Amino acid sequence: MNKNICMFVWNHFTNDARVLRECTALSEKGYSVDLICIHDPSMAELKTYEEINERFHVHRVKRYPQWLVLFQFMMKLLKEKKYLLLLLMLVWVAGVFYVPLITIPLTILFSVLLIKKVRTLIIRASIFLRMILKGWQKNYDVFHSNDLNTLPQGVICAKFKLFNRKKLIYDSHEVQTSRTGYDSKLYGKMESLLLKFVDQMIVENHTRAKYNEDLYGFYPKVVHNYPFDQKKEIKKINLHEILNIPKNEKILLYQGGIQTGRGLENLVKAAPYFTEGTLVFIGDGRIKNELIQLTEEMGLSPKVKFLPKVPLADLPKYTQNAYLGFQVLNNVCFNHYSASSNKLFEYLMSGLPVVACNFPEIKKVVEGNNVGLCIDSHDHEEIAKAVNYMIEHPEKTAEFSTNASEASNKYNWENEKENFTRIYESLGGETS
């Protein structure tokens, strides 16, 4: 009997490597997977429906309520056409005097909508409800919520039924109770409450599993965030040509989100101390403009380059150009301290030695496999010393590189996906 899976994720599903791997693994095992995520009309090529393969389909729910789209269009039109704004004000003044029962409530409503936080709340509520309605449209056997922001949807769809309740998996990619941007204690209380409805919880590594055991009294399943095996011949994209730097220039690479707490400011501050090489950032994020500004203020534009986010499938074509890769998270929360991020394993897959933070899961991989150097990621001078050591000792860097390629035989999704699919089998979710 075929099993139907409904998976939720709170993003556009354009660069979510972990969710792509999990959905693909389930479809290969014979499960039918519907992934419910978010559409964004500003992304012209983004489809509301995609068929990734015969058993894996992506459904993107609308981001904005239609009436809010009309409101935003009207506001934009009024800003562009000043005479329309004047006409509307005259109509509004007349309305206040002659039809106040209608005009005054509408005025209050429009005023509220002009407050950004209120609009954001309305948009999120709309997405939340659309996800639930989509999840109710089909008779699914298992619901799978990625992260806390889709766990309520999973609970409602799987458990808020009088009869025939469904299984629910909670796949927590982050430490919800200690992560940047999640400072309120409400998140911990919300997770603790909703976990009562969960049949299985998944976390990224054993450090996080132990943390959850201490917090909630049970040890979740562990599914490591390893990449697809990409050792097959990959045609390089010539980064030297794109960046207009000499062919023999060493590329010192950071790839991933340009976000707070990832030690990226320290990379820029370390750049003047590098004896050789160009620091390259590939990715986008909230602090990218600040990082570019810091680079310009320090007069480092020739030595530090920025490229936008690239599609996941193309990323290895860029990675292979590099001399080394950086993973220099800062210890700003337990989520960072306990990370064993996909980025680290992507570097290993491309045979890149790494300069990495000395946090437990990352250090275990780097020093345990002799693939690079662990440093204090809060100290830009220590970062520079590690880079210079690798530049000045090419024979040691070559050894790191060989070990990285060998380590990737262990840290890849082809091995790890069996651990993942066994979780479904333990729920009685075998297909036949």
Steps between C-alpha positions, in 0.01 A plus 500: 500500500633844400553746788425870459723752676423869553806709585497868602785750472485877560699618199479514119687169460759639262819428699394266781746213457388298804132497406586412138708203615235372740212526252707335227602215732136432593389505136777252412366268769155501340326767711293771329617836635322835479714789623300808602706821499455871413464677166631851446359705207816713491695191382391490136618146419370340821220251428201435724527129412804288409547130436854416614447135414206262460449472877622840624285809440541857623197719580560868575220682677432869430700740713250788503119511540346638181340797677840594645653485150233745384567726801875502431437572131272790592763645739766474230268669247421785742872562558563518126192706411482791743172631355331168589614544859348850506174366352487219757551751784209711372276191476610394849421844651156491336449145626581590861222761496237310302563124549707471822368152580695366199786748461628507857538115536669488157736777604595310813552179296723674241699672776564166667608343171757775450680376814768260376481259796125462455539428126769242577272330753215488248727353231633231734151412620388467138790264416433299817132448413570419135751234606245338731228505232742343251595234755133414551426453130643149476499187715861492619651226718783703654553874550855636523571848640837660432586733789278662760335743256314212332441278804159656584384425143613139540329462837170642371500286182614176667341509843197733505267228382230303680601175329793359305773728628821492298867468590703820542877548464669816629826566315681774694784641288589755769506525880175691540560599862844656440555655157551848356175691450305267733562672832149470644429220747174450312676279241612253765155488658340454160738217405450327837121511459491381138747216562220321691338431161818385319568133424868542407743792526811535283805718573828558317758339730556335838600822678156638419331170584658505848393865542139404422519202735608730784222744409208267424594160641535299178777442244392593144604315185815635334523565125823677406497784248727335244495599130434285193805311375637733231824327411403446139676719246375857541574771248652795686368851465808718460490721809831665416354623173174614661688692772766628259788374714823324387476127426752410770328710770382288793126527570413494872131413499197553718175369352160523667268748668648842580342526844575624851707277727687315224832674561503665158609840629806327645581353158503850351712631790741209451541564125773771531718246683479230231839460336328390181155437355164664434216460749178410313145495641233310307150557636246757613355607833403778736850629578644481148480876442665564839779261406552670164508837677758371751711372209490841329576690822807282557613550139481125435292493180787354290557225761137415595236407240126432522282282279122443532336175608521226236269200444582198718564279198764744370675573831765222471609653167602811695630324813760302308685820406601569859825437687320469836157554655386685812250392766551757777175518695503712816378368835202733525248225586485125553363460147834621361713327762339162426491531121643251253387695196460372148758757383784313673415175322459678164861618534614143575305370200703735278826399667547836671700533822324717755565774754227442756372599844591271789143403597440134596328352191711696251825434686420127513482492119793733424757368747366144503558472126799738476334717235600846621558727798266595786540849643334753727253641248457820703865596442572631149876481554474129584296447183774674300773285661317181399456624141865601476612163638310324221640737238858462626476120543353372169605142576291502822208662318520229233481240779192675644346499151561126447352425841198720423421298187532175696286631787221587257453125439373488858322836527255475209128459455524165319595347835290720727169472315452144626490635857236747387270256319521255793318761711203473266516122508493513883166684477352213300556701185643224278383499139421195293 
